[in-house]
């Protein structure tokens, strides 16, 4: 994806958003498409994880926070 057109547009939007807007590539649109693509991949990974485990519980994904004060 790095050298695909979307990857190049993301890198260009990161490096110089003003230039990218000047050549008529919408930076906000490219960022939105990248966010949606990442969300789809994360959702797929979560569903495959749940399928492989067989069940989902809140204890499995809970973060335990320790208090620094004693």
CORRAKA-V698649 format. One record per pair of residues at least 4 apart in sequence whose C-alpha atoms are under 8 Angstrom apart, sorted by the first residue. I is the first residue (numbers start at 1). J is the second residue. If there is no record, write none. Layout:
i=I j=J
i=I j=J
This chain:
i=1 j=6
i=1 j=7
i=2 j=6
i=2 j=7
i=2 j=8
i=3 j=7
i=3 j=8
i=4 j=8
i=5 j=9
i=6 j=10
i=6 j=30
i=7 j=11
i=8 j=12
i=9 j=13
i=9 j=20
i=9 j=25
i=9 j=30
i=10 j=14
i=10 j=27
i=10 j=30
i=10 j=31
i=10 j=34
i=11 j=15
i=12 j=16
i=12 j=17
i=12 j=20
i=13 j=17
i=13 j=20
i=13 j=27
i=16 j=20
i=17 j=21
i=17 j=27
i=18 j=22
i=19 j=23
i=20 j=24
i=20 j=25
i=20 j=26
i=20 j=27
i=21 j=25
i=21 j=26
i=21 j=27
i=25 j=30
i=26 j=30
i=27 j=31
i=28 j=32
i=29 j=33
i=30 j=34
i=31 j=35
i=32 j=36
i=33 j=37
i=34 j=38
i=35 j=39
i=36 j=40
i=37 j=41
i=38 j=42
i=39 j=43
i=40 j=44
i=41 j=45
i=42 j=46
i=43 j=47
i=44 j=48
i=45 j=49
i=46 j=50
i=47 j=51
i=48 j=52
i=49 j=53
i=50 j=54
i=50 j=55
i=50 j=56
i=51 j=55
i=56 j=60
i=57 j=61
i=58 j=62
